[in-house]
Amino acid sequence: MNAENEEHLHRLLAAIRTADRGSASENRSMLLQDRAGVVPFELLRTRVYEDFIQTVGKGCGRKHIDIKPLSEKAQRERRPPPPNALVDAQQDMVNVEGGRFLSASQISRKRRSAPSRGAPTRSSYPSKDIEPEELESCEWTGDCKDDI
């Protein structure tokens, strides 16, 4: 990042923190709301930070929540195990239940040969059992497709 962009970033952050409304949705509406023909976001884009603050005013900022430190007991419970206890750890899979497992195998389909030109064959109609005599009586025009 060059010096000019770094300066813009720091000034932009300072301006946004000064005008912070306390929540993301309120900040978005503040940035994009048209105020007398001026959109505050455009002021930031053109790097006019003082006009931005004058246009939107100072915000209440983020509410800081006081977080109580954990008790000694809670800290001990959350502490990871010591490294010397992990050195002898087994690298085997755990929670593998016994029983019968099926091995995966590839299913290969048999290729059908290309149908010969002429009268349809039995393999052309795999869904129904049709006698060859019936097929010979039909022409391959599709007229008897409903009969089959």
Buried (B, 14 or more C-beta within 10 A) or exposed (E): EEEEEEEBEEBBEEBBEBBBBEEEEEBEEBBEEEEEEBBBBEBBEEEBBEBBBEBBEEBEEEEEEEEEEEEEEEEEEEEEEEEEEEEEEEEEEEEEEEEEEEEEEEEEEEEEEEEEEEBBEEEBEEEEEBEEEEBEEBEEEEEBEEEE
